[in-house]
Amino acid sequence: MFQNRAEALALALPAAIFATVVFLLPVAILLSEGFRAGSAWSLSAYADFFSGTLNRTVFLRTFRLGLEVTAVSAVIGYAAAFAIVNLPPKGKGRMIGLVTLPLMISPVARTYAWIVILGRTGIVNQAITGLGLSAEPLRLLFTETAVFIGLLQLFLPLMILSLISALENMPKDAIPAARVLGANWFQVFWKVILPLTREGLVVGGTLVFTGSLTAYITPAVLGGSKVLMLETLMYQQVSVANDFVSASVIALILIVMSFAANILLKRLATARNRR
């Protein structure tokens, strides 16, 4: 299309300048706040952050919930994706539409729906008290369980769609060949399906883990001040304490965790493929 590379770069230059000024430069300025100690550069802000018991607890909780949501979404995602891929074309289209439908609804609306479901007068508590399992409604909101359920429901479609794409690109005769050679279903999954769909798992795992780390609405609404996550703690540092240094530290931690998860998943997938 372009006669030389210079023309293509010239056309892309305005977009690159706009992205740099509007996005990259403000982010760089924010992140640099965490390395400043007066007029000098220092890592003291990061040492101070991890020296606090509350900060360490919030960090570990965020990391743990991200891993749990990613692991459970991978298990459910493989089962759902495998079932959808083996449906007839018309049924497959309908099921993919149902999986995609939640992504078209605002995360705010989807999160507030869980208040109706998990509240003291919600569907779950009504069923528990109606069946006689508890004399009083249980406190389901503002718990780690509520945050986990909200995050899982929020990001599970991304994992399912990623695995559907990977399974559809897998050779159709791979599973029948493995079964003919005597492999049971666990061996088929571990030695055939998993290696051939590793790219979909890496993409889905990165999206789910990164989304679980950085989502704000769901932890803020379902967890409140009793279940702080890094993103809600960062909001408090900016809006309440006006502490941009701590917010910069948290922002960089989230970025590093997101990139590290992607790199680790890719390396695990590569190592698995080599073996």
Residue pairs with C-beta under 8 A, 6 or more apart in sequence:
2 8
2 11
30 244
30 247
30 248
30 251
31 248
31 251
31 252
31 255
32 248
33 244
33 245
33 247
33 248
34 45
34 46
34 245
34 248
34 249
34 251
34 252
35 41
35 42
35 43
35 45
36 42
36 45
36 245
37 44
37 45
45 245
45 246
45 248
45 249
46 249
49 55
49 246
49 249
49 250
49 253
50 56
50 59
54 228
55 233
58 228
58 229
58 230
58 233
59 230
59 253
61 144
61 227
61 228
61 229
62 213
62 229
62 230
62 231
63 213
63 257
65 144
65 147
65 148
65 151
65 212
65 229
66 209
66 212
66 213
66 257
66 261
67 209
68 148
69 148
69 151
69 152
69 155
69 208
69 209
69 212
70 205
70 208
70 209
70 212
72 152
73 152
73 155
73 156
73 159
73 204
73 208
74 159
74 201
74 204
74 205
74 208
76 156
76 159
76 160
77 156
77 159
77 160
77 162
77 163
77 204
78 163
78 189
78 193
80 99
80 160
80 163
81 160
81 163
81 164
81 166
81 167
82 167
82 193
84 92
84 95
84 96
84 99
84 160
84 164
85 92
85 164
85 167
85 168
87 95
96 161
96 164
99 157
99 160
99 161
99 164
100 157
100 161
102 110
102 153
102 157
103 157
103 158
107 154
107 215
107 217
107 218
108 217
110 153
110 154
111 150
111 154
111 217
111 218
111 221
111 222
112 221
114 146
114 149
114 150
114 153
114 221
114 222
115 122
115 141
115 221
115 222
116 122
116 123
117 123
117 124
118 124
118 125
118 140
118 141
118 146
118 149
118 222
119 125
119 140
119 141
120 137
120 139
120 141
121 137
122 140
124 138
124 140
125 137
125 138
125 140
128 134
128 137
128 138
129 135
129 136
129 137
140 146
141 222
141 224
142 222
142 223
142 224
142 226
142 227
143 223
143 226
143 227
144 223
144 227
146 222
146 223
146 227
147 218
147 219
147 222
147 223
147 227
147 229
149 222
150 218
150 219
150 221
150 222
151 211
151 212
151 215
151 218
151 219
154 211
154 215
154 218
155 207
155 208
155 211
155 212
155 215
156 208
158 204
158 207
158 208
158 211
159 204
159 205
159 207
159 208
160 204
161 204
162 200
162 201
162 203
162 204
162 207
163 197
163 200
163 201
163 204
164 200
165 200
166 196
166 197
166 198
166 199
166 200
166 201
167 193
167 197
167 200
170 193
170 196
170 197
171 196
174 192
174 193
174 196
175 188
175 192
175 193
178 187
178 188
178 191
178 192
179 188
183 191
183 192
194 201
194 272
195 272
195 273
198 269
198 272
198 273
199 269
201 265
201 269
202 262
202 265
202 266
202 269
205 261
205 265
206 258
206 261
206 262
206 265
209 258
209 261
210 258
210 261
210 262
213 230
213 231
213 254
213 257
213 258
214 231
214 254
214 258
215 231
216 231
216 232
216 235
219 227
219 228
219 229
219 231
219 232
220 232
220 235
223 229
223 232
228 236
230 250
230 253
230 254
231 250
231 254
233 250
234 246
234 247
234 250
234 251
234 254
237 243
237 244
237 246
237 247
237 250
238 244
238 247
